[in-house]
Amino acid sequence: MPEKKILYGRVVKVSGPLVVADKMSGSSMYELVKVGNDRLVGEVIKLTGDTASIQVYEETAGLTIGDPVERTGAPLQVELGPGIMNCVFDGIQRPLEAISEECGKEGKSYFISRGIDVPSLDKTKRWDFIPNPDVKVGDNIGPGFVIGHVQVSPLIKHLIMVPPFNGGKVTWVIDPAKLKNGCVVDTVVVKIHDYSTDEEEDLKLYHKWPVREPRPYATK
């Protein structure tokens, strides 16, 4: 599969946390962008012709006209999976403890460095994933179906479920023998043939969800 081409806009105005950029044709409302050479986190809040107004969630001092604006093509999202209940995050789900450790390396400031990029969930920590024994190849599973769980703490049992946007026939289930040493959140534990996309989809211990889209529910 060819790599997706990264598109860039250009800063034309900076007014506090509001940045205006041009060459943004094709962008979407609430699209996540990275502004300037420090790749500050921002979100498109207005589109007018070829220009976009961007709300930047970090200090914009030092941004100048002509600085690049990287378009991600995706909305601002959060990662939902094991470990989310063990962390303290800022408003855009950046883990403060991990940021403190990163910024403290090599004599850096203990304040949050501009443009710092730390995964919301720890991608190296290994979890004891317990598969649902009722999930077998050939089964049809849909959104919210429990494919296993992780006992995060004595009090927290984190259910691993099929994301709201997936559903289909199970084509592969991870061999329990491969789980003896635990697995990371990026580990694929189930594969399904998705009915909506007609493609094979990997189900992991976590998935991403747009922050501005309400989560569906069966009962409340």
KOLTI-768940 format. One record per residue (C-alpha): x, y, z; residue in three letters; residue number from 0. Coordinates in Angstrom, 1 decimal, padded with zeros to 4 digits. Layout:
BEGIN
c1:X&c2:Y&c3:Z&residu:ALA&num:NUM
...
//
This chain:
BEGIN
c1:000.0&c2:000.0&c3:000.0&residu:MET&num:0
c1:001.5&c2:003.4&c3:-001.0&residu:PRO&num:1
c1:002.2&c2:005.9&c3:001.8&residu:GLU&num:2
c1:-000.5&c2:008.5&c3:002.2&residu:LYS&num:3
c1:000.8&c2:011.9&c3:001.0&residu:LYS&num:4
c1:000.9&c2:014.5&c3:003.8&residu:ILE&num:5
c1:-000.7&c2:017.8&c3:002.9&residu:LEU&num:6
c1:000.4&c2:021.2&c3:004.3&residu:TYR&num:7
c1:-001.2&c2:024.6&c3:004.6&residu:GLY&num:8
c1:000.6&c2:027.9&c3:005.5&residu:ARG&num:9
c1:000.1&c2:030.3&c3:008.4&residu:VAL&num:10
c1:-001.1&c2:033.7&c3:007.3&residu:VAL&num:11
c1:-002.2&c2:035.2&c3:010.7&residu:LYS&num:12
c1:-001.6&c2:034.6&c3:014.4&residu:VAL&num:13
c1:-003.8&c2:036.1&c3:017.0&residu:SER&num:14
c1:-003.3&c2:034.5&c3:020.4&residu:GLY&num:15
c1:-004.6&c2:030.9&c3:020.2&residu:PRO&num:16
c1:-006.3&c2:031.6&c3:016.9&residu:LEU&num:17
c1:-004.3&c2:030.8&c3:013.8&residu:VAL&num:18
c1:-005.5&c2:031.4&c3:010.2&residu:VAL&num:19
c1:-003.9&c2:029.3&c3:007.4&residu:ALA&num:20
c1:-004.4&c2:029.2&c3:003.7&residu:ASP&num:21
c1:-003.9&c2:026.4&c3:001.2&residu:LYS&num:22
c1:-006.4&c2:024.4&c3:003.3&residu:MET&num:23
c1:-008.8&c2:023.5&c3:000.6&residu:SER&num:24
c1:-010.3&c2:020.0&c3:001.3&residu:GLY&num:25
c1:-009.9&c2:020.2&c3:005.0&residu:SER&num:26
c1:-012.8&c2:019.3&c3:007.3&residu:SER&num:27
c1:-014.4&c2:021.0&c3:010.3&residu:MET&num:28
c1:-012.7&c2:019.9&c3:013.5&residu:TYR&num:29
c1:-009.9&c2:018.2&c3:011.7&residu:GLU&num:30
c1:-006.7&c2:017.8&c3:013.7&residu:LEU&num:31
c1:-003.7&c2:019.8&c3:012.5&residu:VAL&num:32
c1:-000.1&c2:020.2&c3:013.6&residu:LYS&num:33
c1:000.9&c2:023.9&c3:013.4&residu:VAL&num:34
c1:004.4&c2:025.3&c3:012.9&residu:GLY&num:35
c1:007.8&c2:023.6&c3:013.1&residu:ASN&num:36
c1:007.0&c2:022.5&c3:016.7&residu:ASP&num:37
c1:003.9&c2:020.8&c3:015.4&residu:ARG&num:38
c1:001.5&c2:022.4&c3:017.9&residu:LEU&num:39
c1:-001.8&c2:020.6&c3:018.3&residu:VAL&num:40
c1:-004.7&c2:022.5&c3:016.8&residu:GLY&num:41
c1:-008.2&c2:021.9&c3:015.5&residu:GLU&num:42
c1:-010.0&c2:023.5&c3:012.5&residu:VAL&num:43
c1:-013.0&c2:025.5&c3:013.8&residu:ILE&num:44
c1:-013.9&c2:027.5&c3:010.6&residu:LYS&num:45
c1:-013.5&c2:027.1&c3:006.9&residu:LEU&num:46
c1:-013.8&c2:030.0&c3:004.4&residu:THR&num:47
c1:-012.8&c2:029.2&c3:000.8&residu:GLY&num:48
c1:-009.1&c2:028.2&c3:000.8&residu:ASP&num:49
c1:-008.5&c2:029.4&c3:004.4&residu:THR&num:50
c1:-009.1&c2:027.7&c3:007.8&residu:ALA&num:51
c1:-009.3&c2:029.2&c3:011.3&residu:SER&num:52
c1:-007.5&c2:027.0&c3:013.7&residu:ILE&num:53
c1:-007.8&c2:026.8&c3:017.5&residu:GLN&num:54
c1:-004.3&c2:025.9&c3:018.8&residu:VAL&num:55
c1:-004.2&c2:024.2&c3:022.2&residu:TYR&num:56
c1:-000.7&c2:025.2&c3:023.0&residu:GLU&num:57
c1:001.3&c2:028.4&c3:023.4&residu:GLU&num:58
c1:001.6&c2:030.1&c3:020.0&residu:THR&num:59
c1:004.4&c2:032.5&c3:020.7&residu:ALA&num:60
c1:007.0&c2:032.3&c3:018.0&residu:GLY&num:61
c1:004.7&c2:031.2&c3:015.2&residu:LEU&num:62
c1:005.2&c2:033.4&c3:012.1&residu:THR&num:63
c1:003.6&c2:033.9&c3:008.8&residu:ILE&num:64
c1:004.6&c2:031.1&c3:006.3&residu:GLY&num:65
c1:005.0&c2:028.4&c3:009.0&residu:ASP&num:66
c1:003.7&c2:025.0&c3:007.8&residu:PRO&num:67
c1:000.3&c2:023.6&c3:009.0&residu:VAL&num:68
c1:000.3&c2:019.8&c3:008.7&residu:GLU&num:69
c1:-003.1&c2:018.3&c3:007.9&residu:ARG&num:70
c1:-003.8&c2:014.9&c3:009.4&residu:THR&num:71
c1:-007.1&c2:014.2&c3:007.7&residu:GLY&num:72
c1:-008.6&c2:012.9&c3:011.0&residu:ALA&num:73
c1:-010.5&c2:014.5&c3:013.8&residu:PRO&num:74
c1:-009.2&c2:015.1&c3:017.3&residu:LEU&num:75
c1:-009.5&c2:011.6&c3:018.9&residu:GLN&num:76
c1:-008.9&c2:009.8&c3:022.2&residu:VAL&num:77
c1:-007.5&c2:006.4&c3:022.7&residu:GLU&num:78
c1:-009.8&c2:004.0&c3:024.7&residu:LEU&num:79
c1:-008.2&c2:001.0&c3:026.2&residu:GLY&num:80
c1:-006.4&c2:-000.6&c3:029.2&residu:PRO&num:81
c1:-004.4&c2:002.0&c3:031.2&residu:GLY&num:82
c1:-006.8&c2:004.9&c3:030.7&residu:ILE&num:83
c1:-008.0&c2:004.7&c3:034.3&residu:MET&num:84
c1:-004.4&c2:004.6&c3:035.6&residu:ASN&num:85
c1:-003.3&c2:008.0&c3:034.1&residu:CYS&num:86
c1:-003.8&c2:011.7&c3:034.6&residu:VAL&num:87
c1:-004.3&c2:013.5&c3:031.3&residu:PHE&num:88
c1:-004.5&c2:017.1&c3:030.1&residu:ASP&num:89
c1:-007.5&c2:018.3&c3:028.0&residu:GLY&num:90
c1:-006.3&c2:016.6&c3:024.8&residu:ILE&num:91
c1:-005.4&c2:013.2&c3:026.4&residu:GLN&num:92
c1:-001.7&c2:013.8&c3:026.9&residu:ARG&num:93
c1:-000.5&c2:011.7&c3:029.9&residu:PRO&num:94
c1:001.1&c2:014.2&c3:032.3&residu:LEU&num:95
c1:003.3&c2:011.7&c3:034.1&residu:GLU&num:96
c1:004.8&c2:010.5&c3:030.8&residu:ALA&num:97
c1:005.3&c2:014.1&c3:029.6&residu:ILE&num:98
c1:007.0&c2:014.9&c3:032.9&residu:SER&num:99
c1:009.5&c2:012.1&c3:032.4&residu:GLU&num:100
c1:010.1&c2:013.0&c3:028.7&residu:GLU&num:101
c1:010.6&c2:016.7&c3:029.5&residu:CYS&num:102
c1:012.9&c2:015.9&c3:032.4&residu:GLY&num:103
c1:015.3&c2:014.0&c3:030.2&residu:LYS&num:104
c1:018.7&c2:015.6&c3:029.3&residu:GLU&num:105
c1:018.1&c2:018.6&c3:031.5&residu:GLY&num:106
c1:014.9&c2:019.7&c3:029.7&residu:LYS&num:107
c1:012.3&c2:021.8&c3:031.5&residu:SER&num:108
c1:009.8&c2:020.0&c3:033.7&residu:TYR&num:109
c1:007.1&c2:022.2&c3:032.2&residu:PHE&num:110
c1:005.3&c2:020.8&c3:029.2&residu:ILE&num:111
c1:007.4&c2:021.4&c3:026.1&residu:SER&num:112
c1:005.6&c2:022.8&c3:023.1&residu:ARG&num:113
c1:004.6&c2:020.3&c3:020.5&residu:GLY&num:114
c1:005.6&c2:017.3&c3:022.7&residu:ILE&num:115
c1:004.1&c2:014.1&c3:021.2&residu:ASP&num:116
c1:003.6&c2:011.3&c3:023.8&residu:VAL&num:117
c1:001.2&c2:008.4&c3:023.2&residu:PRO&num:118
c1:-002.0&c2:008.7&c3:025.2&residu:SER&num:119
c1:-001.8&c2:005.0&c3:026.2&residu:LEU&num:120
c1:001.5&c2:003.3&c3:027.1&residu:ASP&num:121
c1:002.3&c2:001.2&c3:024.0&residu:LYS&num:122
c1:005.0&c2:-000.8&c3:025.7&residu:THR&num:123
c1:003.3&c2:-002.0&c3:028.9&residu:LYS&num:124
c1:002.2&c2:-005.6&c3:028.8&residu:ARG&num:125
c1:-001.3&c2:-006.6&c3:029.9&residu:TRP&num:126
c1:-002.8&c2:-010.0&c3:030.9&residu:ASP&num:127
c1:-005.5&c2:-010.3&c3:028.3&residu:PHE&num:128
c1:-008.1&c2:-013.0&c3:029.0&residu:ILE&num:129
c1:-009.9&c2:-013.9&c3:025.7&residu:PRO&num:130
c1:-013.6&c2:-014.6&c3:025.7&residu:ASN&num:131
c1:-013.8&c2:-018.4&c3:025.2&residu:PRO&num:132
c1:-017.1&c2:-018.1&c3:023.4&residu:ASP&num:133
c1:-015.5&c2:-016.2&c3:020.5&residu:VAL&num:134
c1:-014.7&c2:-018.7&c3:017.8&residu:LYS&num:135
c1:-013.8&c2:-018.5&c3:014.1&residu:VAL&num:136
c1:-017.0&c2:-018.2&c3:012.0&residu:GLY&num:137
c1:-019.0&c2:-016.4&c3:014.7&residu:ASP&num:138
c1:-020.8&c2:-013.2&c3:013.9&residu:ASN&num:139
c1:-020.0&c2:-010.4&c3:016.4&residu:ILE&num:140
c1:-021.2&c2:-006.8&c3:016.5&residu:GLY&num:141
c1:-020.6&c2:-003.5&c3:018.2&residu:PRO&num:142
c1:-020.2&c2:-003.9&c3:022.0&residu:GLY&num:143
c1:-019.6&c2:-007.6&c3:021.9&residu:PHE&num:144
c1:-017.1&c2:-008.5&c3:024.6&residu:VAL&num:145
c1:-014.1&c2:-010.3&c3:023.1&residu:ILE&num:146
c1:-012.1&c2:-010.5&c3:026.3&residu:GLY&num:147
c1:-011.0&c2:-008.5&c3:029.3&residu:HIS&num:148
c1:-008.0&c2:-007.1&c3:031.2&residu:VAL&num:149
c1:-007.9&c2:-007.0&c3:035.0&residu:GLN&num:150
c1:-006.3&c2:-003.6&c3:035.3&residu:VAL&num:151
c1:-006.4&c2:-003.6&c3:039.1&residu:SER&num:152
c1:-008.1&c2:-005.6&c3:041.8&residu:PRO&num:153
c1:-011.1&c2:-003.3&c3:041.4&residu:LEU&num:154
c1:-011.1&c2:-002.5&c3:037.7&residu:ILE&num:155
c1:-012.0&c2:-005.1&c3:035.1&residu:LYS&num:156
c1:-011.5&c2:-003.5&c3:031.6&residu:HIS&num:157
c1:-013.8&c2:-005.2&c3:029.1&residu:LEU&num:158
c1:-012.4&c2:-005.3&c3:025.5&residu:ILE&num:159
c1:-015.3&c2:-004.9&c3:023.2&residu:MET&num:160
c1:-015.9&c2:-004.6&c3:019.4&residu:VAL&num:161
c1:-015.8&c2:-000.9&c3:018.6&residu:PRO&num:162
c1:-019.1&c2:000.8&c3:017.7&residu:PRO&num:163
c1:-018.1&c2:001.1&c3:014.0&residu:PHE&num:164
c1:-017.2&c2:-002.6&c3:013.5&residu:ASN&num:165
c1:-019.0&c2:-005.8&c3:013.1&residu:GLY&num:166
c1:-018.7&c2:-009.0&c3:011.1&residu:GLY&num:167
c1:-017.6&c2:-012.6&c3:010.9&residu:LYS&num:168
c1:-014.6&c2:-013.8&c3:013.0&residu:VAL&num:169
c1:-011.8&c2:-015.0&c3:010.7&residu:THR&num:170
c1:-009.0&c2:-015.4&c3:013.3&residu:TRP&num:171
c1:-008.6&c2:-015.5&c3:017.1&residu:VAL&num:172
c1:-005.2&c2:-015.2&c3:018.8&residu:ILE&num:173
c1:-003.7&c2:-018.4&c3:020.2&residu:ASP&num:174
c1:-003.9&c2:-018.3&c3:024.0&residu:PRO&num:175
c1:-000.4&c2:-019.7&c3:024.1&residu:ALA&num:176
c1:000.9&c2:-016.4&c3:022.7&residu:LYS&num:177
c1:-000.5&c2:-014.6&c3:025.7&residu:LEU&num:178
c1:001.6&c2:-016.2&c3:028.4&residu:LYS&num:179
c1:003.8&c2:-013.1&c3:028.7&residu:ASN&num:180
c1:001.0&c2:-010.7&c3:028.2&residu:GLY&num:181
c1:000.4&c2:-008.3&c3:025.3&residu:CYS&num:182
c1:000.6&c2:-004.6&c3:024.5&residu:VAL&num:183
c1:-002.5&c2:-002.5&c3:023.5&residu:VAL&num:184
c1:-001.4&c2:-002.7&c3:019.9&residu:ASP&num:185
c1:-001.7&c2:-006.5&c3:019.8&residu:THR&num:186
c1:-004.3&c2:-007.8&c3:017.4&residu:VAL&num:187
c1:-006.4&c2:-010.3&c3:019.3&residu:VAL&num:188
c1:-009.3&c2:-010.9&c3:016.9&residu:VAL&num:189
c1:-009.8&c2:-010.4&c3:013.1&residu:LYS&num:190
c1:-013.1&c2:-010.0&c3:011.5&residu:ILE&num:191
c1:-014.5&c2:-009.7&c3:008.0&residu:HIS&num:192
c1:-016.3&c2:-006.4&c3:008.4&residu:ASP&num:193
c1:-019.7&c2:-006.3&c3:006.8&residu:TYR&num:194
c1:-019.7&c2:-002.5&c3:006.3&residu:SER&num:195
c1:-016.3&c2:-002.2&c3:004.6&residu:THR&num:196
c1:-016.2&c2:-005.7&c3:003.1&residu:ASP&num:197
c1:-012.6&c2:-005.9&c3:004.4&residu:GLU&num:198
c1:-010.7&c2:-007.7&c3:007.1&residu:GLU&num:199
c1:-010.4&c2:-005.6&c3:010.2&residu:GLU&num:200
c1:-008.0&c2:-006.0&c3:013.2&residu:ASP&num:201
c1:-009.4&c2:-005.7&c3:016.7&residu:LEU&num:202
c1:-006.9&c2:-004.7&c3:019.3&residu:LYS&num:203
c1:-007.0&c2:-003.9&c3:023.0&residu:LEU&num:204
c1:-007.8&c2:-000.3&c3:022.2&residu:TYR&num:205
c1:-009.4&c2:001.8&c3:019.6&residu:HIS&num:206
c1:-009.7&c2:005.5&c3:018.8&residu:LYS&num:207
c1:-012.8&c2:007.7&c3:019.1&residu:TRP&num:208
c1:-013.5&c2:011.2&c3:017.9&residu:PRO&num:209
c1:-014.0&c2:013.5&c3:020.9&residu:VAL&num:210
c1:-016.9&c2:015.4&c3:019.4&residu:ARG&num:211
c1:-018.9&c2:012.3&c3:018.4&residu:GLU&num:212
c1:-021.3&c2:011.0&c3:021.1&residu:PRO&num:213
c1:-020.7&c2:007.3&c3:022.0&residu:ARG&num:214
c1:-023.7&c2:005.1&c3:021.1&residu:PRO&num:215
c1:-025.3&c2:003.0&c3:023.8&residu:TYR&num:216
c1:-028.0&c2:000.3&c3:023.9&residu:ALA&num:217
c1:-029.5&c2:001.4&c3:027.3&residu:THR&num:218
c1:-028.9&c2:004.3&c3:029.6&residu:LYS&num:219
//
